[in-house]
Amino acid sequence: MSVQNRSSLVSAQQVRESCRAGEWTNQTSGLAPSFAQANLVILPQADAFDFLLFCKRNPKPCPLLDVTEAGSPVPNKSAPDADLRTDLPRYRVWRHGQLVDEPTDISSYWKPDFVSFLIGCSFSFEAGLLQAGIPVRHIELGCNVPMFRTNVACQPAGKFHGPLVVSMRPLKSADAIRAIQITSQFPDVHGAPVHLGFPEQIGIQDINKPDFGDPVPVAPDEIPVFWACGVTPQAAVMAAKPELVITHSPGCMFVTDLLNESLRR
């Protein structure tokens, strides 16, 4: 399978198998559009309770979809035939808050006390936006969604603390109102936006220079709309500097067997 052959990856299992084979190593926005995607955080059991508490105190950026048993790479609730060591396009390995590697397979890093957290991703509600005729700029351009660190502090928990990270989609005013209505129905994948317009009010100085992902143009008749983002834990990892943490690479998500519609409330 060609790495560029996005159109053939229409099921969660196909995406995971392609990642496992090393055939798909790119961002996953728009892939398997019926299935929920998830951010990944893997850390030692000794840090797991603090991180669980961090998620519970910050449900907008960190809505939990699944948590594995210690030592198991299998997310039994969300994809029982998957392997979190191989089934993402690309990972990030952090030591003491520093990024040290971006592998496509983390089997060599795996430890018997690892606990894995799957956190809802805004890519999951994009299918609802597209079905409503609302354009999603980064999908149109075939690039990653722009993500920004903000000046909004998360609620700390144990060693974990740091700023809220947001993803941005430019929309016309009428589309923004409809997008709020649609995404508010999906609290398990970040729900409604946390901010509209005026990026400087949340500490974003240049909308064309995201901290993660790719820049996308904002037309004169559009406003930037910001959703809480599951890259927030990576900012917390950089701030807390734990000994070892593994995450997804921004935009390179884990595709679960959960249907997006099953997450609608």
GUBA-717928 format. One record per residue: residue in three letters; z, y, x of N, C-alpha, C in turn. Coordinates in Angstrom, 2 decimals, padded with zeros to 5 digits, m for minus. Example, Ala and Ser with C-alpha at 12.3 -4.5 7.8 and 13.67 -1.06 7.14 Angstrom:
ala_007.80_m005.69_013.19_007.80_m004.50_012.30_007.80_m003.30_013.20
ser_007.08_m002.25_012.85_007.14_m001.06_013.67_007.87_000.03_012.90
***
This chain:
met_000.00_m001.21_000.85_000.00_000.00_000.00_000.00_001.24_000.88
ser_m000.88_002.16_000.57_m000.94_003.41_001.32_000.31_004.24_001.07
val_000.78_004.92_002.14_001.94_005.79_002.00_001.66_006.92_001.03
gln_000.38_007.30_000.90_000.04_008.41_000.02_m000.22_007.96_m001.43
asn_m000.15_006.68_m001.73_m000.53_006.17_m003.03_000.61_006.30_m004.03
arg_000.91_007.53_m004.45_002.01_007.79_m005.37_001.76_007.18_m006.75
ser_000.51_007.17_m007.20_000.21_006.79_m008.58_000.54_005.33_m008.86
ser_000.62_004.49_m007.84_000.90_003.08_m008.05_002.39_002.79_m008.18
leu_003.25_003.79_m007.85_004.70_003.57_m007.87_005.25_004.07_m009.19
val_005.12_003.23_m010.23_005.49_003.66_m011.58_006.76_003.00_m012.08
ser_007.27_002.00_m011.39_008.54_001.38_m011.78_009.54_001.54_m010.66
ala_010.83_001.46_m011.03_011.88_001.57_m010.02_011.76_000.48_m008.98
gln_011.50_m000.74_m009.42_011.40_m001.86_m008.49_010.24_m001.66_m007.51
gln_009.11_m001.14_m007.99_007.98_m000.89_m007.09_008.33_000.13_m006.02
val_009.05_001.19_m006.40_009.45_002.19_m005.41_010.38_001.56_m004.38
arg_011.37_000.82_m004.84_012.33_000.22_m003.91_011.66_m000.78_m002.97
glu_010.76_m001.61_m003.52_010.07_m002.57_m002.68_009.19_m001.88_m001.64
ser_008.57_m000.77_m002.03_007.74_m000.03_m001.09_008.58_000.59_000.02
cys_009.76_001.09_m000.35_010.68_001.63_000.66_011.16_000.52_001.58
arg_011.52_m000.61_001.02_012.05_m001.74_001.80_011.02_m002.23_002.81
ala_009.75_m002.18_002.43_008.68_m002.61_003.32_008.27_m001.55_004.33
gly_008.87_m000.35_004.22_008.50_000.74_005.12_007.20_001.41_004.77
glu_006.70_001.17_003.56_005.42_001.75_003.14_005.58_003.14_002.53
trp_006.74_003.40_001.91_006.96_004.74_001.34_008.15_005.38_002.06
thr_007.90_006.48_002.75_008.95_007.16_003.52_009.02_008.65_003.17
asn_008.45_009.01_002.03_008.34_010.42_001.64_009.31_010.72_000.51
gln_009.33_011.99_000.06_010.20_012.38_m001.06_009.72_011.70_m002.35
thr_010.64_011.57_m003.30_010.40_010.71_m004.47_010.21_011.46_m005.78
ser_010.16_012.78_m005.77_009.96_013.53_m007.01_008.67_013.09_m007.69
gly_008.76_012.74_m008.98_007.59_012.33_m009.73_007.30_010.84_m009.70
leu_007.96_010.09_m008.80_007.75_008.64_m008.77_008.54_007.98_m009.90
ala_008.01_006.84_m010.38_008.69_006.06_m011.43_009.33_007.00_m012.45
pro_008.54_007.80_m013.15_009.08_008.92_m013.93_010.02_008.53_m015.06
ser_010.02_007.28_m015.50_010.91_006.88_m016.59_012.31_006.51_m016.10
phe_012.48_006.40_m014.75_013.72_005.86_m014.21_014.55_006.93_m013.50
ala_015.86_006.84_m013.67_016.77_007.81_m013.08_016.83_007.64_m011.57
gln_016.83_008.76_m010.87_016.97_008.77_m009.42_018.38_009.22_m009.05
ala_018.78_008.88_m007.83_020.16_009.14_m007.44_020.25_009.57_m005.98
asn_021.20_010.49_m005.74_021.62_010.83_m004.38_022.54_009.73_m003.87
leu_022.62_009.58_m002.56_023.42_008.52_m001.95_024.39_009.09_m000.94
val_025.63_008.61_m001.00_026.63_008.90_000.03_027.33_007.58_000.35
ile_027.35_007.22_001.62_028.01_006.00_002.08_029.05_006.40_003.12
leu_030.28_005.92_002.95_031.33_006.25_003.93_032.37_005.14_003.99
pro_033.20_005.14_005.02_034.22_004.09_005.16_035.22_004.13_004.01
gln_035.80_002.99_003.72_036.74_002.88_002.61_037.91_003.84_002.77
ala_038.29_004.13_004.00_039.41_005.04_004.23_039.13_006.44_003.70
asp_037.87_006.83_003.61_037.49_008.15_003.10_037.04_008.12_001.65
ala_036.96_006.92_001.06_036.33_006.79_m000.25_037.13_007.47_m001.36
phe_038.46_007.38_m001.32_039.23_007.99_m002.40_039.09_009.51_m002.38
asp_039.18_010.11_m001.20_039.01_011.56_m001.12_037.65_011.98_m001.65
phe_036.61_011.21_m001.31_035.28_011.59_m001.79_035.16_011.37_m003.29
leu_035.74_010.28_m003.81_035.74_010.07_m005.25_036.41_011.23_m005.97
leu_037.53_011.70_m005.43_038.23_012.83_m006.02_037.39_014.10_m005.94
phe_036.67_014.27_m004.82_035.77_015.42_m004.68_034.72_015.41_m005.80
cys_034.16_014.22_m006.07_033.16_014.11_m007.15_033.78_014.42_m008.50
lys_034.97_013.90_m008.76_035.61_014.12_m010.04_035.93_015.60_m010.25
arg_036.27_016.32_m009.18_036.60_017.74_m009.29_035.36_018.63_m009.32
asn_034.21_018.06_m008.98_032.97_018.84_m008.94_031.86_018.08_m009.66
pro_032.01_017.89_m010.98_031.07_017.02_m011.70_029.67_017.60_m011.85
lys_029.49_018.91_m011.76_028.13_019.45_m011.88_027.25_019.04_m010.70
pro_027.69_019.24_m009.45_026.84_018.79_m008.35_026.99_017.31_m008.02
cys_028.08_016.67_m008.48_028.37_015.29_m008.07_028.64_014.37_m009.25
pro_027.72_014.28_m010.22_027.95_013.36_m011.35_027.73_011.90_m010.92
leu_028.77_011.10_m011.00_028.69_009.73_m010.49_027.94_008.82_m011.46
leu_026.98_008.07_m010.92_026.27_007.05_m011.68_026.77_005.65_m011.35
asp_027.20_005.43_m010.09_027.61_004.09_m009.67_028.41_004.20_m008.38
val_029.34_003.26_m008.19_030.10_003.14_m006.96_030.16_001.65_m006.63
thr_029.88_001.29_m005.39_029.85_m000.13_m005.02_031.24_m000.62_m004.59
glu_031.38_m001.93_m004.57_032.55_m002.55_m003.95_032.48_m002.33_m002.44
ala_033.63_m002.26_m001.80_033.66_m002.08_m000.35_032.89_m003.21_000.34
gly_032.00_m002.83_001.22_031.22_m003.80_001.99_029.94_m004.25_001.33
ser_029.76_m003.97_000.05_028.56_m004.42_m000.66_027.50_m003.34_m000.67
pro_026.26_m003.68_m000.31_025.16_m002.71_m000.41_024.45_m002.76_m001.75
val_025.02_m003.49_m002.72_024.35_m003.70_m004.00_025.01_m002.85_m005.09
pro_024.26_m001.94_m005.72_024.79_m001.15_m006.85_024.65_m001.94_m008.14
asn_025.66_m002.72_m008.48_025.54_m003.68_m009.57_025.29_m003.04_m010.93
lys_025.80_m001.86_m011.16_025.63_m001.21_m012.45_024.23_m000.63_m012.62
ser_023.68_m000.05_m011.57_022.45_000.72_m011.71_021.20_000.01_m011.21
ala_021.34_m000.99_m010.34_020.17_m001.73_m009.82_020.66_m002.98_m009.12
pro_020.98_m004.04_m009.87_021.65_m005.20_m009.28_020.81_m006.02_m008.32
asp_019.50_m005.79_m008.24_018.69_m006.52_m007.25_018.33_m005.65_m006.06
ala_018.96_m004.49_m005.95_018.62_m003.54_m004.88_019.51_m003.74_m003.66
asp_019.09_m003.13_m002.55_019.86_m003.12_m001.32_019.86_m001.68_m000.80
leu_021.02_m001.04_m000.82_021.10_000.37_m000.43_020.86_000.58_001.06
arg_020.79_m000.48_001.84_020.52_m000.35_003.28_019.03_m000.14_003.57
thr_018.18_m000.51_002.62_016.73_m000.52_002.89_015.89_000.15_001.82
asp_016.45_000.43_000.63_015.62_000.75_m000.53_015.47_002.23_m000.82
leu_015.75_003.08_000.16_015.46_004.50_000.07_014.38_004.84_001.10
pro_013.61_005.89_000.86_012.54_006.22_001.82_013.08_006.64_003.18
arg_014.18_007.41_003.19_014.71_007.92_004.45_016.18_008.29_004.25
tyr_016.96_008.07_005.31_018.40_008.31_005.28_018.77_009.38_006.31
arg_020.02_009.84_006.22_020.60_010.69_007.24_021.92_010.09_007.70
val_022.11_010.03_009.01_023.35_009.53_009.59_024.10_010.70_010.21
trp_025.35_010.88_009.79_026.19_012.01_010.23_027.38_011.48_011.02
arg_027.64_012.06_012.17_028.85_011.76_012.95_029.57_013.07_013.21
his_030.81_013.14_012.73_031.64_014.33_012.90_030.90_015.59_012.41
gly_030.19_015.44_011.30_029.51_016.57_010.68_028.17_016.93_011.28
gln_027.73_016.18_012.30_026.45_016.46_012.95_025.42_015.40_012.57
leu_024.22_015.84_012.23_023.13_014.91_011.93_022.64_014.28_013.22
val_022.70_012.95_013.30_022.34_012.27_014.54_021.11_011.37_014.39
asp_020.70_011.06_013.15_019.56_010.16_012.99_019.03_010.29_011.57
glu_017.73_010.04_011.40_017.10_009.99_010.08_016.25_008.73_009.99
pro_016.88_007.57_009.91_016.14_006.31_009.89_015.60_005.98_008.50
thr_014.71_005.00_008.44_014.21_004.49_007.17_014.91_003.19_006.77
asp_015.82_002.71_007.61_016.58_001.49_007.36_017.93_001.67_008.05
ile_019.03_001.42_007.34_020.36_001.64_007.94_021.11_000.32_008.17
ser_020.39_m000.79_008.20_021.04_m002.09_008.40_021.85_m002.12_009.69
ser_021.34_m001.49_010.73_022.03_m001.53_012.02_023.30_m000.69_012.03
tyr_023.43_000.23_011.06_024.61_001.08_010.97_025.67_000.51_010.02
trp_025.31_m000.51_009.29_026.18_m000.97_008.19_027.50_m001.52_008.70
lys_028.58_m001.21_007.99_029.92_m001.69_008.33_030.53_m002.39_007.13
pro_031.41_m003.37_007.38_031.95_m004.18_006.27_032.89_m003.44_005.33
asp_033.29_m002.21_005.68_034.18_m001.45_004.79_033.47_m000.29_004.10
phe_032.14_m000.24_004.19_031.42_000.88_003.58_031.50_000.83_002.05
val_031.70_002.01_001.45_031.63_002.20_000.01_030.49_003.18_m000.27
ser_029.64_002.83_m001.21_028.47_003.65_m001.52_028.62_004.33_m002.88
phe_028.26_005.60_m002.92_028.32_006.39_m004.14_026.90_006.82_m004.51
leu_026.51_006.57_m005.76_025.24_007.05_m006.28_025.52_008.19_m007.25
ile_024.90_009.33_m007.00_025.15_010.57_m007.71_023.87_011.01_m008.41
gly_023.99_011.39_m009.67_022.83_011.79_m010.46_021.98_012.85_m009.78
cys_020.68_012.80_m010.03_019.72_013.69_m009.36_018.88_014.44_m010.39
ser_018.60_015.69_m010.11_017.82_016.52_m011.04_016.38_016.05_m011.18
phe_015.88_015.22_m010.24_014.54_014.67_m010.44_014.47_013.90_m011.76
ser_015.61_013.40_m012.23_015.62_012.58_m013.44_015.31_013.39_m014.69
phe_015.75_014.66_m014.75_015.46_015.43_m015.97_014.08_016.09_m015.91
glu_013.41_016.00_m014.78_012.09_016.61_m014.69_011.09_015.95_m015.63
ala_011.26_014.66_m015.91_010.37_013.99_m016.85_010.46_014.65_m018.23
gly_011.70_015.02_m018.63_011.88_015.71_m019.90_011.23_017.08_m019.92
leu_011.29_017.78_m018.79_010.63_019.08_m018.71_009.12_018.94_m018.84
leu_008.57_017.97_m018.13_007.12_017.77_m018.17_006.67_017.34_m019.56
gln_007.45_016.49_m020.22_007.09_016.06_m021.57_007.08_017.23_m022.55
ala_007.90_018.25_m022.28_007.95_019.44_m023.13_006.91_020.48_m022.73
gly_006.07_020.15_m021.77_005.02_021.07_m021.33_005.50_022.16_m020.39
ile_006.69_021.95_m019.79_007.24_022.94_m018.86_006.81_022.55_m017.45
pro_006.09_023.40_m016.74_005.60_023.05_m015.41_006.73_022.97_m014.39
val_006.61_022.03_m013.47_007.57_021.86_m012.39_006.81_022.11_m011.09
arg_007.07_023.24_m010.46_006.22_023.74_m009.39_006.10_022.77_m008.21
his_007.22_022.20_m007.75_007.12_021.35_m006.56_006.35_020.06_m006.84
ile_006.38_019.58_m008.10_005.56_018.42_m008.44_004.09_018.81_m008.45
glu_003.80_019.99_m008.99_002.41_020.47_m008.98_001.86_020.57_m007.57
leu_002.72_020.99_m006.64_002.28_021.21_m005.25_002.42_019.96_m004.39
gly_003.05_018.91_m004.92_003.24_017.68_m004.16_004.19_017.82_m003.00
cys_005.21_018.70_m003.15_006.16_018.91_m002.08_007.58_018.69_m002.58
asn_008.54_018.89_m001.72_009.95_018.69_m002.07_010.48_019.93_m002.80
val_011.51_019.73_m003.63_012.13_020.85_m004.33_012.90_021.72_m003.34
pro_012.88_023.04_m003.46_013.68_023.89_m002.58_015.15_023.83_m002.97
met_016.02_023.74_m001.94_017.46_023.64_m002.15_018.16_024.66_m001.26
phe_019.24_025.25_m001.77_019.90_026.36_m001.09_021.42_026.17_m001.08
arg_022.04_026.47_000.04_023.48_026.62_000.09_023.85_027.94_m000.58
thr_024.94_027.96_m001.33_025.35_029.18_m002.03_026.69_029.66_m001.49
asn_027.15_030.79_m002.02_028.48_031.30_m001.67_029.54_030.85_m002.67
val_029.17_029.88_m003.52_030.11_029.32_m004.51_030.82_028.13_m003.88
ala_032.13_028.19_m003.80_032.90_027.11_m003.16_033.16_025.98_m004.16
cys_033.02_024.75_m003.70_033.42_023.60_m004.50_034.94_023.46_m004.48
gln_035.48_022.73_m005.44_036.90_022.42_m005.44_037.17_021.38_m004.36
pro_038.05_021.65_m003.42_038.27_020.69_m002.33_039.04_019.46_m002.79
ala_038.92_018.39_m002.02_039.66_017.15_m002.28_039.88_016.45_m000.95
gly_041.13_016.36_m000.53_041.39_015.76_000.78_040.65_016.51_001.86
lys_039.92_015.78_002.69_039.18_016.41_003.79_037.87_017.04_003.33
phe_037.43_016.76_002.10_036.11_017.21_001.68_036.18_018.58_000.99
his_035.33_019.49_001.48_035.24_020.84_000.95_033.88_021.40_001.38
gly_033.50_022.53_000.80_032.24_023.13_001.20_031.58_023.87_000.06
pro_030.38_024.42_000.30_029.71_025.23_m000.72_028.89_024.40_m001.69
leu_028.70_024.94_m002.88_027.77_024.36_m003.83_026.35_024.52_m003.30
val_025.55_023.45_m003.39_024.13_023.51_m003.09_023.38_023.45_m004.42
val_022.32_024.24_m004.53_021.53_024.29_m005.76_020.06_023.99_m005.47
ser_019.38_023.42_m006.47_017.92_023.29_m006.41_017.31_024.37_m007.30
met_016.09_024.77_m006.98_015.47_025.90_m007.68_014.09_025.50_m008.22
arg_013.85_025.91_m009.48_012.53_025.75_m010.09_012.15_027.08_m010.74
pro_011.02_027.67_m010.36_010.61_028.94_m010.98_009.99_028.69_m012.35
leu_010.44_029.47_m013.34_009.97_029.29_m014.71_009.78_030.64_m015.39
lys_008.86_030.70_m016.34_008.76_031.86_m017.21_009.95_031.87_m018.15
ser_010.28_033.05_m018.67_011.51_033.20_m019.44_011.60_032.22_m020.61
ala_010.53_032.08_m021.38_010.55_031.16_m022.52_010.75_029.73_m022.07
asp_010.11_029.36_m020.96_010.28_028.00_m020.43_011.69_027.80_m019.91
ala_012.29_028.84_m019.35_013.65_028.73_m018.84_014.63_028.44_m019.97
ile_014.44_029.11_m021.11_015.31_028.87_m022.27_015.17_027.42_m022.74
arg_013.94_026.95_m022.83_013.71_025.56_m023.25_014.27_024.58_m022.22
ala_014.15_024.92_m020.94_014.67_024.04_m019.88_016.19_023.91_m019.97
ile_016.86_025.00_m020.31_018.31_024.94_m020.50_018.65_023.98_m021.63
gln_017.91_024.07_m022.73_018.17_023.20_m023.88_017.96_021.73_m023.52
ile_016.91_021.45_m022.76_016.59_020.06_m022.40_017.59_019.51_m021.40
thr_017.82_020.25_m020.32_018.66_019.69_m019.24_020.13_019.62_m019.62
ser_020.56_020.44_m020.58_021.95_020.35_m021.01_022.25_019.01_m021.67
gln_021.21_018.30_m022.08_021.39_016.98_m022.69_021.60_015.88_m021.64
phe_021.52_016.25_m020.35_021.60_015.26_m019.28_022.71_015.61_m018.29
pro_023.98_015.60_m018.72_025.06_015.98_m017.81_025.22_015.03_m016.63
asp_024.76_013.78_m016.75_024.90_012.82_m015.66_023.89_013.05_m014.55
val_022.95_013.97_m014.75_022.00_014.35_m013.70_021.98_015.88_m013.56
his_023.20_016.45_m013.54_023.47_017.86_m013.27_023.45_018.78_m014.49
gly_022.84_018.35_m015.60_022.93_019.14_m016.81_022.23_020.48_m016.74
ala_022.77_021.46_m017.45_022.15_022.78_m017.56_022.22_023.54_m016.23
pro_021.38_024.55_m016.05_021.43_025.34_m014.81_022.78_026.02_m014.63
val_023.07_026.34_m013.37_024.30_027.06_m013.05_024.04_028.55_m012.81
his_022.76_028.94_m012.68_022.45_030.35_m012.43_020.98_030.60_m012.72
leu_020.66_031.79_m013.23_019.28_032.20_m013.47_019.06_033.57_m012.85
gly_017.93_033.69_m012.13_017.58_034.97_m011.54_018.58_035.42_m010.49
phe_018.33_036.57_m009.89_019.24_037.24_m008.96_019.87_036.28_m007.95
pro_019.04_035.66_m007.10_019.58_034.69_m006.14_020.63_035.26_m005.20
glu_020.54_036.57_m004.92_021.51_037.18_m004.00_022.93_037.13_m004.57
gln_023.07_037.01_m005.89_024.41_036.95_m006.49_025.14_035.66_m006.13
ile_024.41_034.62_m005.75_025.05_033.38_m005.33_024.82_033.13_m003.83
gly_024.53_034.20_m003.10_024.48_034.12_m001.65_023.16_033.69_m001.06
ile_022.09_033.67_m001.85_020.76_033.30_m001.34_020.02_034.57_m000.97
gln_019.80_034.76_000.31_019.21_036.01_000.78_017.68_036.01_000.73
asp_017.06_034.84_000.89_015.59_034.77_000.92_015.15_033.54_000.15
ile_014.57_033.75_m001.02_014.16_032.65_m001.88_013.03_031.84_m001.25
asn_012.39_032.39_m000.24_011.28_031.70_000.43_011.74_030.89_001.64
lys_013.05_030.85_001.89_013.57_030.10_003.05_014.71_029.18_002.59
pro_014.36_028.05_001.95_015.40_027.13_001.51_016.11_026.47_002.68
asp_017.36_026.07_002.46_018.12_025.36_003.48_017.69_023.89_003.59
phe_017.20_023.34_002.49_016.70_021.97_002.44_015.43_021.98_001.60
gly_014.55_020.99_001.81_013.34_020.91_001.02_012.28_021.91_001.47
asp_011.37_022.22_000.55_010.22_023.07_000.86_010.23_024.34_000.01
pro_009.71_025.45_000.55_009.58_026.66_m000.28_008.48_026.49_m001.31
val_008.67_027.12_m002.47_007.61_027.16_m003.49_007.48_028.59_m003.97
pro_006.28_029.01_m004.35_006.09_030.41_m004.78_006.72_030.67_m006.14
val_007.24_031.89_m006.30_007.76_032.37_m007.58_006.85_033.51_m008.03
ala_006.14_033.32_m009.14_005.19_034.32_m009.62_005.92_035.54_m010.17
pro_005.24_036.70_m010.24_005.89_037.93_m010.74_006.44_037.81_m012.15
asp_005.84_036.94_m012.99_006.32_036.80_m014.36_007.28_035.62_m014.52
glu_007.85_035.12_m013.40_008.77_033.98_m013.42_010.14_034.40_m012.89
ile_011.14_033.62_m013.27_012.47_033.81_m012.70_012.90_032.51_m012.02
pro_013.65_032.61_m010.92_014.15_031.38_m010.30_015.33_030.84_m011.11
val_015.28_029.55_m011.41_016.34_028.89_m012.18_016.99_027.86_m011.26
phe_018.33_027.90_m011.20_019.07_027.11_m010.22_019.94_026.07_m010.91
trp_019.80_024.83_m010.46_020.63_023.73_m010.94_021.56_023.25_m009.81
ala_022.76_022.81_m010.15_023.62_022.16_m009.16_022.88_020.98_m008.56
cys_023.11_020.72_m007.28_022.29_019.75_m006.54_023.16_018.70_m005.86
gly_022.67_017.47_m005.85_023.38_016.37_m005.22_023.34_016.38_m003.70
val_022.73_017.40_m003.10_022.84_017.57_m001.65_024.16_018.25_m001.31
thr_024.90_018.72_m002.32_026.21_019.33_m002.09_027.12_018.47_m001.22
pro_027.19_017.14_m001.42_028.03_016.33_m000.53_027.63_016.42_000.95
gln_026.35_016.65_001.24_025.95_016.78_002.64_026.53_018.06_003.25
ala_026.60_019.12_002.43_027.25_020.34_002.92_028.74_020.09_003.13
ala_029.35_019.27_002.25_030.76_018.93_002.42_030.98_018.08_003.67
val_030.06_017.19_003.96_030.14_016.37_005.18_030.08_017.26_006.42
met_029.17_018.26_006.39_029.06_019.17_007.53_030.34_019.98_007.71
ala_031.01_020.31_006.61_032.24_021.10_006.69_033.44_020.25_007.07
ala_033.51_019.03_006.51_034.69_018.18_006.72_034.66_017.42_008.04
lys_033.45_017.11_008.52_033.26_016.43_009.80_033.96_015.07_009.89
pro_033.79_014.19_008.90_034.34_012.84_009.02_033.62_012.07_010.13
glu_034.24_010.98_010.57_033.72_010.25_011.73_032.30_009.74_011.50
leu_032.04_009.17_010.32_030.72_008.60_010.05_030.44_008.65_008.55
val_029.28_009.19_008.19_028.81_009.19_006.80_027.30_008.98_006.85
ile_026.78_008.24_005.87_025.34_008.07_005.71_024.96_008.60_004.33
thr_023.89_009.40_004.27_023.39_009.94_003.01_021.89_009.70_002.92
his_021.33_010.00_001.76_019.87_010.07_001.65_019.38_011.30_002.38
ser_018.14_011.30_002.81_017.50_012.51_003.29_017.11_013.34_002.08
pro_017.34_014.66_002.07_017.08_015.46_000.87_015.69_015.21_000.28
gly_015.68_014.89_m001.01_014.44_014.60_m001.71_014.01_013.15_m001.66
cys_014.61_012.37_m000.76_014.26_010.95_m000.62_015.32_010.11_m001.32
met_015.15_009.96_m002.64_016.21_009.45_m003.47_016.16_007.93_m003.64
phe_017.27_007.39_m004.17_017.31_006.00_m004.60_016.89_005.96_m006.07
val_015.92_005.12_m006.39_015.43_005.00_m007.77_016.12_003.82_m008.42
thr_016.90_004.11_m009.47_017.70_003.10_m010.15_016.89_002.43_m011.25
asp_017.49_001.38_m011.85_016.90_000.74_m013.02_017.32_001.43_m014.32
leu_018.15_002.45_m014.24_018.59_003.17_m015.43_017.45_004.03_m015.96
leu_017.19_003.93_m017.24_016.16_004.77_m017.85_016.70_006.19_m018.04
asn_015.86_007.17_m017.78_016.28_008.55_m017.98_016.80_008.77_m019.40
glu_016.13_008.17_m020.38_016.54_008.38_m021.77_017.94_007.83_m022.05
ser_018.35_006.82_m021.26_019.69_006.27_m021.46_020.77_007.25_m021.05
leu_020.41_008.29_m020.28_021.35_009.28_m019.82_021.41_010.51_m020.74
arg_020.53_010.55_m021.73_020.52_011.70_m022.65_021.72_011.64_m023.58
arg_022.39_012.78_m023.76_023.52_012.85_m024.68_023.24_013.89_m025.75
***
